Amino acid sequence: MRERAEATTDFKATSKNQDTIALLKVMKQIVFFCDTVKFSPYELRNVHRRFNTIEQGQMATPNEYLESFKNCVNVILYSGGEIGLDPRIIKLAEKDIGVEYEKGTDKQKSKISFLSGC
């Protein structure tokens, strides 16, 4: 983790200023792979799938469930996505198909909707 943090562009300034909040943001980037991996439609769909299928287990306390829920939300938001109708996923699906949703035929619109999970 330390090596990956030191390799980021923000680490030198963060270290020099002893900015703990910025260091936490760098660590969050590493955990969510936002600085090294570009979120593809597949990865964003998986993040949304985890969010949509999260359940409170029988042994989990309400606070544990809330923490898991918040983590799922943070991963989506931190990766540039949104909860619900995610315009970024729609844009990525439009790019895959090669047509904008508004300008597409009914068949193309339904394919974009299917790819974006809407």
PADORO-19860 format. One record per residue: y, x, z negated of N, C-alpha, C in turn; residue in one letter; chain. Coordinates in pm, whole numbers, padded with zeros to 5 digits, always signed. Example, Ala and Ser with C-alpha at 12.3 -4.5 7.8 and 13.67 -1.06 7.14 Angstrom:
PADORO-19860
+--------+--------+--------+--------+--------+--------+--------+--------+--------+------+------+
:    n.y :    n.x :    n.z :   ca.y :   ca.x :   ca.z :    c.y :    c.x :    c.z : code : unit :
+--------+--------+--------+--------+--------+--------+--------+--------+--------+------+------+
: -00569 : +01319 : -00780 : -00450 : +01230 : -00780 : -00330 : +01320 : -00780 :    A :    A :
: -00225 : +01285 : -00708 : -00106 : +01367 : -00714 : +00003 : +01290 : -00787 :    S :    A :
+--------+--------+--------+--------+--------+--------+--------+--------+--------+------+------+
END
This chain:
PADORO-19860
+--------+--------+--------+--------+--------+--------+--------+--------+--------+------+------+
:    n.y :    n.x :    n.z :   ca.y :   ca.x :   ca.z :    c.y :    c.x :    c.z : code : unit :
+--------+--------+--------+--------+--------+--------+--------+--------+--------+------+------+
: -00119 : +00083 : +00000 : +00000 : +00000 : +00000 : +00125 : +00088 : +00000 :    M :    A :
: +00123 : +00193 : -00082 : +00239 : +00279 : -00090 : +00268 : +00347 : +00044 :    R :    A :
: +00163 : +00395 : +00110 : +00182 : +00462 : +00240 : +00241 : +00366 : +00342 :    E :    A :
: +00191 : +00244 : +00343 : +00244 : +00145 : +00438 : +00388 : +00109 : +00405 :    R :    A :
: +00420 : +00102 : +00274 : +00557 : +00071 : +00233 : +00651 : +00184 : +00274 :    A :    A :
: +00607 : +00307 : +00254 : +00691 : +00421 : +00291 : +00711 : +00432 : +00442 :    E :    A :
: +00619 : +00377 : +00518 : +00628 : +00383 : +00664 : +00724 : +00279 : +00721 :    A :    A :
: +00764 : +00181 : +00642 : +00855 : +00078 : +00693 : +00996 : +00132 : +00706 :    T :    A :
: +01075 : +00067 : +00788 : +01212 : +00112 : +00811 : +01302 : +00084 : +00691 :    T :    A :
: +01269 : -00017 : +00611 : +01354 : -00054 : +00497 : +01329 : +00031 : +00373 :    D :    A :
: +01220 : +00107 : +00371 : +01181 : +00173 : +00247 : +01280 : +00280 : +00202 :    F :    A :
: +01330 : +00361 : +00293 : +01421 : +00470 : +00253 : +01546 : +00416 : +00185 :    K :    A :
: +01607 : +00315 : +00245 : +01727 : +00256 : +00185 : +01694 : +00187 : +00053 :    A :    A :
: +01580 : +00121 : +00049 : +01536 : +00052 : -00073 : +01514 : +00152 : -00185 :    T :    A :
: +01449 : +00261 : -00154 : +01421 : +00364 : -00253 : +01549 : +00430 : -00302 :    S :    A :
: +01637 : +00461 : -00209 : +01764 : +00527 : -00245 : +01848 : +00439 : -00336 :    K :    A :
: +01854 : +00309 : -00305 : +01936 : +00215 : -00383 : +01863 : +00160 : -00505 :    N :    A :
: +01734 : +00193 : -00518 : +01650 : +00141 : -00626 : +01659 : -00012 : -00634 :    Q :    A :
: +01649 : -00074 : -00518 : +01660 : -00219 : -00504 : +01521 : -00282 : -00516 :    D :    A :
: +01491 : -00337 : -00632 : +01357 : -00393 : -00655 : +01331 : -00518 : -00573 :    T :    A :
: +01432 : -00598 : -00550 : +01415 : -00720 : -00469 : +01379 : -00681 : -00326 :    I :    A :
: +01449 : -00581 : -00271 : +01417 : -00535 : -00135 : +01277 : -00475 : -00130 :    A :    A :
: +01237 : -00405 : -00237 : +01102 : -00350 : -00242 : +00997 : -00461 : -00241 :    L :    A :
: +01023 : -00568 : -00313 : +00931 : -00682 : -00312 : +00922 : -00743 : -00173 :    L :    A :
: +01034 : -00748 : -00100 : +01033 : -00800 : +00036 : +00950 : -00710 : +00128 :    K :    A :
: +00962 : -00579 : +00110 : +00882 : -00485 : +00189 : +00734 : -00507 : +00160 :    V :    A :
: +00700 : -00523 : +00033 : +00560 : -00546 : -00005 : +00509 : -00678 : +00053 :    M :    A :
: +00595 : -00779 : +00053 : +00558 : -00908 : +00109 : +00531 : -00895 : +00259 :    K :    A :
: +00611 : -00817 : +00329 : +00590 : -00794 : +00471 : +00454 : -00730 : +00494 :    Q :    A :
: +00419 : -00635 : +00410 : +00290 : -00567 : +00425 : +00176 : -00665 : +00402 :    I :    A :
: +00186 : -00745 : +00298 : +00080 : -00840 : +00266 : +00065 : -00944 : +00377 :    V :    A :
: +00176 : -00990 : +00432 : +00171 : -01092 : +00537 : +00160 : -01033 : +00677 :    F :    A :
: +00156 : -00899 : +00689 : +00144 : -00829 : +00817 : +00260 : -00856 : +00911 :    F :    A :
: +00373 : -00901 : +00862 : +00484 : -00935 : +00951 : +00549 : -00813 : +01014 :    C :    A :
: +00539 : -00697 : +00949 : +00605 : -00580 : +01006 : +00514 : -00507 : +01104 :    D :    A :
: +00383 : -00532 : +01100 : +00292 : -00456 : +01185 : +00222 : -00542 : +01288 :    T :    A :
: +00210 : -00670 : +01263 : +00137 : -00758 : +01354 : +00228 : -00872 : +01396 :    V :    A :
: +00243 : -00892 : +01524 : +00322 : -01004 : +01573 : +00238 : -01130 : +01558 :    K :    A :
: +00293 : -01232 : +01495 : +00218 : -01355 : +01475 : +00194 : -01423 : +01608 :    F :    A :
: +00070 : -01433 : +01646 : +00032 : -01499 : +01770 : +00010 : -01647 : +01741 :    S :    A :
: -00003 : -01729 : +01844 : -00031 : -01871 : +01821 : -00158 : -01889 : +01738 :    P :    A :
: -00259 : -01808 : +01764 : -00385 : -01819 : +01689 : -00363 : -01793 : +01540 :    Y :    A :
: -00288 : -01687 : +01506 : -00263 : -01654 : +01367 : -00178 : -01761 : +01299 :    E :    A :
: -00076 : -01812 : +01370 : +00006 : -01918 : +01311 : -00076 : -02045 : +01289 :    L :    A :
: -00165 : -02077 : +01384 : -00251 : -02195 : +01365 : -00341 : -02177 : +01244 :    R :    A :
: -00394 : -02056 : +01223 : -00479 : -02032 : +01107 : -00403 : -02048 : +00976 :    N :    A :
: -00278 : -02001 : +00974 : -00195 : -02017 : +00855 : -00172 : -02165 : +00828 :    V :    A :
: -00141 : -02241 : +00933 : -00121 : -02386 : +00917 : -00251 : -02455 : +00876 :    H :    A :
: -00362 : -02410 : +00930 : -00491 : -02469 : +00893 : -00518 : -02449 : +00744 :    R :    A :
: -00491 : -02328 : +00694 : -00509 : -02302 : +00551 : -00419 : -02394 : +00469 :    R :    A :
: -00295 : -02412 : +00514 : -00202 : -02500 : +00443 : -00252 : -02644 : +00445 :    F :    A :
: -00299 : -02690 : +00560 : -00341 : -02829 : +00574 : -00471 : -02860 : +00501 :    N :    A :
: -00551 : -02758 : +00473 : -00681 : -02783 : +00408 : -00685 : -02738 : +00263 :    T :    A :
: -00573 : -02699 : +00207 : -00574 : -02652 : +00069 : -00610 : -02768 : -00025 :    I :    A :
: -00695 : -02738 : -00120 : -00738 : -02839 : -00218 : -00736 : -02777 : -00357 :    E :    A :
: -00718 : -02863 : -00455 : -00728 : -02817 : -00592 : -00875 : -02822 : -00632 :    Q :    A :
: -00932 : -02708 : -00660 : -01072 : -02703 : -00699 : -01094 : -02771 : -00834 :    G :    A :
: -01218 : -02800 : -00864 : -01251 : -02867 : -00990 : -01211 : -02786 : -01112 :    Q :    A :
: -01216 : -02655 : -01099 : -01187 : -02569 : -01214 : -01041 : -02521 : -01216 :    M :    A :
: -00966 : -02550 : -01112 : -00828 : -02502 : -01103 : -00735 : -02591 : -01184 :    A :    A :
: -00644 : -02527 : -01254 : -00544 : -02602 : -01328 : -00435 : -02646 : -01229 :    T :    A :
: -00353 : -02742 : -01267 : -00242 : -02782 : -01179 : -00149 : -02665 : -01146 :    P :    A :
: -00126 : -02577 : -01242 : -00039 : -02462 : -01216 : -00102 : -02365 : -01116 :    N :    A :
: -00233 : -02344 : -01124 : -00302 : -02258 : -01029 : -00296 : -02317 : -00889 :    E :    A :
: -00316 : -02448 : -00880 : -00308 : -02514 : -00750 : -00167 : -02504 : -00693 :    Y :    A :
: -00067 : -02528 : -00777 : +00072 : -02518 : -00732 : +00102 : -02378 : -00680 :    L :    A :
: +00053 : -02277 : -00748 : +00075 : -02139 : -00704 : +00010 : -02114 : -00568 :    E :    A :
: -00112 : -02163 : -00548 : -00180 : -02149 : -00419 : -00102 : -02222 : -00309 :    S :    A :
: -00055 : -02341 : -00340 : +00022 : -02420 : -00245 : +00149 : -02346 : -00205 :    F :    A :
: +00222 : -02295 : -00304 : +00345 : -02222 : -00277 : +00318 : -02097 : -00193 :    K :    A :
: +00206 : -02029 : -00219 : +00171 : -01911 : -00141 : +00149 : -01947 : +00005 :    N :    A :
: +00078 : -02058 : +00031 : +00057 : -02103 : +00169 : +00189 : -02133 : +00237 :    C :    A :
: +00277 : -02202 : +00167 : +00409 : -02235 : +00223 : +00487 : -02108 : +00252 :    V :    A :
: +00485 : -02012 : +00159 : +00560 : -01888 : +00179 : +00509 : -01808 : +00298 :    N :    A :
: +00378 : -01805 : +00319 : +00322 : -01733 : +00433 : +00373 : -01795 : +00563 :    V :    A :
: +00374 : -01927 : +00571 : +00423 : -01995 : +00691 : +00571 : -01966 : +00713 :    I :    A :
: +00651 : -01984 : +00610 : +00795 : -01963 : +00623 : +00829 : -01818 : +00651 :    L :    A :
: +00759 : -01726 : +00585 : +00789 : -01585 : +00602 : +00750 : -01534 : +00740 :    Y :    A :
: +00652 : -01600 : +00802 : +00610 : -01559 : +00935 : +00698 : -01620 : +01044 :    S :    A :
: +00800 : -01695 : +01003 : +00890 : -01756 : +01100 : +00852 : -01897 : +01139 :    G :    A :
: +00749 : -01951 : +01078 : +00705 : -02086 : +01108 : +00775 : -02189 : +01021 :    G :    A :
: +00740 : -02313 : +01042 : +00793 : -02424 : +00963 : +00679 : -02515 : +00924 :    E :    A :
: +00699 : -02589 : +00818 : +00599 : -02686 : +00776 : +00619 : -02812 : +00859 :    I :    A :
: +00512 : -02870 : +00904 : +00519 : -02990 : +00987 : +00523 : -02953 : +01133 :    G :    A :
: +00612 : -03015 : +01208 : +00627 : -02987 : +01350 : +00694 : -02851 : +01366 :    L :    A :
: +00616 : -02753 : +01402 : +00664 : -02616 : +01406 : +00713 : -02579 : +01546 :    D :    A :
: +00845 : -02565 : +01562 : +00898 : -02534 : +01695 : +00852 : -02399 : +01748 :    P :    A :
: +00824 : -02306 : +01658 : +00778 : -02174 : +01705 : +00640 : -02185 : +01770 :    R :    A :
: +00552 : -02263 : +01711 : +00419 : -02281 : +01770 : +00432 : -02353 : +01904 :    I :    A :
: +00521 : -02452 : +01911 : +00542 : -02523 : +02038 : +00594 : -02426 : +02144 :    I :    A :
: +00689 : -02338 : +02107 : +00741 : -02239 : +02201 : +00629 : -02146 : +02249 :    K :    A :
: +00543 : -02103 : +02157 : +00432 : -02015 : +02196 : +00335 : -02087 : +02288 :    L :    A :
: +00309 : -02216 : +02260 : +00220 : -02295 : +02346 : +00285 : -02314 : +02484 :    A :    A :
: +00417 : -02337 : +02487 : +00488 : -02349 : +02615 : +00474 : -02220 : +02695 :    E :    A :
: +00485 : -02108 : +02625 : +00472 : -01978 : +02692 : +00331 : -01961 : +02749 :    K :    A :
: +00229 : -02002 : +02673 : +00090 : -01993 : +02721 : +00071 : -02074 : +02849 :    D :    A :
: +00131 : -02193 : +02853 : +00113 : -02283 : +02967 : +00209 : -02247 : +03081 :    I :    A :
: +00326 : -02191 : +03045 : +00423 : -02154 : +03146 : +00517 : -02267 : +03185 :    G :    A :
: +00532 : -02365 : +03096 : +00618 : -02480 : +03125 : +00683 : -02526 : +02994 :    V :    A :
: +00809 : -02567 : +03000 : +00875 : -02622 : +02883 : +00826 : -02765 : +02860 :    E :    A :
: +00816 : -02803 : +02734 : +00763 : -02935 : +02698 : +00842 : -03047 : +02765 :    Y :    A :
: +00973 : -03038 : +02756 : +01060 : -03144 : +02810 : +01051 : -03157 : +02962 :    E :    A :
: +01021 : -03047 : +03032 : +01017 : -03048 : +03178 : +00876 : -03068 : +03233 :    K :    A :
: +00776 : -03075 : +03144 : +00638 : -03084 : +03189 : +00593 : -03224 : +03224 :    G :    A :
: +00481 : -03231 : +03294 : +00419 : -03360 : +03324 : +00350 : -03410 : +03199 :    T :    A :
: +00302 : -03535 : +03203 : +00233 : -03590 : +03087 : +00110 : -03505 : +03050 :    D :    A :
: +00039 : -03457 : +03151 : -00079 : -03375 : +03127 : -00040 : -03243 : +03061 :    K :    A :
: +00068 : -03181 : +03107 : +00114 : -03055 : +03050 : +00165 : -03076 : +02906 :    Q :    A :
: +00236 : -03188 : +02885 : +00285 : -03219 : +02750 : +00169 : -03238 : +02653 :    K :    A :
: +00064 : -03306 : +02698 : -00049 : -03327 : +02608 : -00121 : -03196 : +02580 :    S :    A :
: -00125 : -03105 : +02678 : -00188 : -02974 : +02657 : -00107 : -02891 : +02559 :    K :    A :
: +00027 : -02895 : +02571 : +00114 : -02823 : +02477 : +00096 : -02880 : +02337 :    I :    A :
: +00092 : -03011 : +02325 : +00071 : -03075 : +02195 : -00062 : -03035 : +02135 :    S :    A :
: -00165 : -03029 : +02217 : -00298 : -02990 : +02170 : -00297 : -02845 : +02122 :    F :    A :
: -00236 : -02756 : +02199 : -00232 : -02613 : +02163 : -00149 : -02589 : +02037 :    L :    A :
: -00044 : -02670 : +02019 : +00042 : -02649 : +01903 : -00007 : -02724 : +01780 :    S :    A :
: -00111 : -02804 : +01796 : -00167 : -02876 : +01683 : -00086 : -02995 : +01638 :    G :    A :
: +00006 : -03043 : +01723 : +00093 : -03155 : +01687 : +00025 : -03288 : +01715 :    C :    A :
+--------+--------+--------+--------+--------+--------+--------+--------+--------+------+------+
END
